[in-house]
Amino acid sequence: MAQGLIEVERKFVPGPDTEKRLQELGGTLVHRFTFRDTYYDTTELSLMRSDHWLRQREGSGWELKCPGKAGIPGPHTEYIELTSEPEIVAQLRELLGAEELGAGSVAAVLGSLGLQEVASFVTNRSAWKLMFPGAEKEPLLRVDLDTADFGYAVGEVEALVHEVAEVPAALEKILSLSSMLGVPTQEKAPAKLIVYLQRFRPEDYQRLLESTLSEKPRGAKHSDRSLDYNVTS
């Protein structure tokens, strides 16, 4: 698989004073904007069940999130983000056992791969950036505060790094900032997509839940999957 950026993130439930606290910590509001995300999978949810998430974001294009490799336990997730369409198509062909399929754009191969829309919703986001004092040469932390059009609000502290070796340091900063924002140490907030499936596609949600629970006894590498954040909610 081609190496994309590694996204290390922690989701949390934002409070009424979260933006004020970000300002006090030196955070900068980058912008507020609205966008639609549409997720695709097979009827059997082959991608999601293997912890891969294919999304088309309005105005931004396609993204495939693949499980990361650091394997550090905790209330966070770690993904490799692929945004190049040739790389996404190549990975989809491998995941879905269709390596004989020719190259093309993501939209062009959806039908051939049996992929269809499984969720689509609009998000209002306020995007913040923050740098720790004395860490000016290190990547900025991003904080996104989202409210989906179906009424669910969730925050996310995120860092993007290039190498697996950078993940522990990024995670340390994410957890430190989360603590400064008043997030309980073990709080696990579900992703918007998982809440959407639970509310509007309960059969698909149950299929994912059963898949996650059946894998845990075998000691799967990536145990802190997005779905796990809804198991405890």
C-alpha positions in Angstrom: 0.0 0.0 0.0 1.2 3.5 -0.8 2.2 5.5 2.2 -0.1 8.5 2.9 -0.1 10.8 5.8 -0.8 9.2 9.2 -3.7 10.7 11.0 -3.7 10.4 14.8 -6.8 11.7 16.4 -8.9 11.6 19.5 -12.7 12.3 19.5 -14.5 13.9 22.4 -17.8 15.4 23.4 -17.5 19.2 23.1 -18.9 21.4 25.9 -20.4 24.9 25.7 -17.0 26.4 26.8 -14.8 24.4 24.4 -14.2 27.3 22.0 -13.5 29.7 24.8 -11.0 27.3 26.3 -9.3 27.0 22.9 -8.9 30.7 22.7 -7.4 30.8 26.2 -4.9 28.2 25.1 -3.8 30.3 22.2 -5.8 28.5 19.5 -6.7 30.2 16.3 -10.0 29.8 14.5 -9.1 29.0 10.9 -12.6 29.0 9.5 -16.2 27.8 9.8 -17.7 25.9 6.9 -20.3 23.4 5.9 -19.8 20.3 3.8 -21.4 17.0 2.9 -19.7 13.6 3.4 -20.9 10.5 1.5 -19.6 7.1 2.4 -19.4 4.0 0.2 -19.2 0.3 0.9 -20.4 -3.1 -0.3 -23.7 -4.5 0.8 -21.8 -6.7 3.2 -19.8 -3.7 4.5 -16.6 -5.3 3.5 -14.5 -2.1 3.8 -15.9 -1.0 7.2 -15.6 -4.5 8.7 -11.9 -4.4 7.9 -11.6 -0.9 9.3 -11.3 0.9 6.0 -13.5 3.9 5.3 -14.1 5.3 1.8 -15.5 8.8 1.7 -16.2 11.5 -0.9 -16.2 15.0 0.7 -18.0 17.8 -1.1 -15.3 20.1 -2.4 -12.4 18.0 -1.4 -12.6 14.7 -3.3 -12.1 11.1 -2.3 -10.3 9.7 0.8 -9.7 6.2 1.9 -8.8 5.7 5.6 -6.7 2.6 6.3 -5.8 1.3 9.8 -2.4 2.5 11.1 0.4 0.4 12.3 1.7 1.9 15.6 -0.7 -0.2 17.6 -0.6 2.0 20.7 -3.6 1.4 22.9 -5.7 4.2 24.2 -8.8 6.5 23.6 -7.6 7.5 20.1 -7.5 6.2 16.5 -4.7 6.1 14.0 -5.2 5.9 10.3 -3.3 6.3 7.1 -5.1 8.6 4.7 -5.0 8.0 1.0 -6.2 10.9 -1.2 -4.7 10.1 -4.5 -7.3 8.4 -6.7 -4.9 5.9 -8.3 -3.7 4.8 -4.9 -7.3 4.6 -3.6 -8.4 2.5 -6.5 -5.3 0.2 -6.2 -6.0 -0.4 -2.5 -9.7 -1.0 -3.1 -8.9 -3.6 -5.8 -6.7 -5.4 -3.3 -9.1 -5.2 -0.4 -12.1 -6.4 -2.5 -10.2 -9.1 -4.5 -10.6 -7.4 -7.9 -7.0 -7.0 -8.8 -7.8 -7.9 -12.4 -9.9 -4.7 -12.7 -8.4 -2.0 -14.8 -7.3 1.4 -13.5 -9.7 4.4 -13.5 -11.1 7.1 -11.3 -12.8 6.1 -8.0 -16.2 7.0 -9.4 -15.6 4.9 -12.5 -14.9 1.7 -10.5 -17.6 1.9 -7.8 -20.0 -0.2 -9.8 -17.5 -2.8 -10.8 -16.4 -3.2 -7.2 -19.9 -3.4 -5.9 -19.6 -0.2 -3.9 -22.7 1.9 -3.1 -23.7 4.8 -0.9 -24.3 3.8 2.7 -24.4 7.2 4.4 -24.6 10.9 3.5 -24.9 13.8 5.8 -24.0 17.5 6.2 -21.6 18.8 8.8 -21.1 22.3 10.2 -17.5 22.6 11.4 -15.4 25.2 13.2 -11.7 24.4 12.5 -9.0 25.5 14.9 -5.2 25.2 15.0 -3.0 25.3 18.0 0.8 25.1 18.6 2.4 24.1 21.9 4.8 26.7 23.3 8.4 25.8 22.4 7.3 23.4 19.7 7.2 25.8 16.7 9.0 23.3 14.4 6.6 20.5 15.1 3.2 19.9 13.3 0.3 22.0 14.4 -2.5 20.3 16.3 -5.9 20.7 14.7 -9.2 20.8 16.6 -12.4 20.4 14.7 -15.8 21.0 16.3 -18.5 19.4 14.3 -22.3 19.3 14.4 -24.0 16.9 11.9 -27.4 17.7 10.3 -28.9 14.8 12.3 -28.1 16.6 15.6 -24.9 14.9 16.8 -22.0 17.0 18.0 -18.4 15.7 18.3 -15.0 17.3 18.6 -11.7 15.9 17.4 -8.0 16.7 18.3 -5.8 15.7 15.4 -2.2 15.6 14.3 -0.9 14.5 10.9 2.6 12.9 10.7 4.6 11.2 8.0 6.3 8.3 9.9 5.1 5.7 12.4 8.0 6.7 14.6 6.3 10.2 15.0 3.0 8.7 16.3 3.9 8.5 20.1 5.0 12.1 20.3 1.9 13.3 18.4 -0.3 11.2 20.6 1.3 12.6 23.8 0.4 16.2 22.6 -3.1 15.2 21.6 -3.8 13.7 25.0 -2.2 16.7 26.8 -4.4 19.1 24.8 -7.5 16.9 25.5 -6.8 17.2 29.2 -6.4 21.0 29.0 -9.8 21.0 27.3 -11.3 19.1 30.2 -11.8 15.8 28.3 -12.0 12.9 30.7 -9.0 10.6 30.3 -10.9 7.5 29.1 -13.7 9.3 27.3 -14.5 7.6 23.9 -16.8 9.5 21.6 -18.2 7.8 18.5 -17.6 9.1 15.0 -20.4 10.8 13.2 -20.7 7.9 10.7 -21.1 5.3 13.4 -23.9 7.4 15.1 -25.6 7.8 11.7 -25.6 4.1 11.1 -26.9 3.4 14.5 -29.8 5.8 14.1 -30.7 5.3 10.4 -29.2 1.9 9.4 -29.4 -0.2 12.5 -29.0 -3.5 10.7 -25.7 -2.3 9.2 -24.6 -1.0 12.6 -25.4 -4.3 14.2 -23.4 -6.1 11.5 -20.4 -3.9 12.2 -20.8 -4.3 16.0 -20.9 -8.1 15.7 -17.9 -8.0 13.4 -15.9 -6.0 15.9 -16.8 -8.1 18.9 -16.0 -11.3 17.0 -12.5 -10.1 16.2 -11.5 -8.9 19.7 -10.8 -12.4 21.2 -8.3 -13.0 18.4 -6.3 -10.0 19.5 -6.7 -7.9 16.4 -3.9 -5.4 15.9 -6.2 -2.3 15.6 -8.5 -2.8 18.6 -9.3 0.9 19.0 -11.5 1.0 15.9 -14.0 3.8 15.2 -16.8 1.4 16.0 -15.5 0.7 19.5 -16.3 4.3 20.3 -20.0 3.5 19.9 -20.0 0.3 21.9 -19.6 2.2 25.1 -21.9 5.1 24.3 
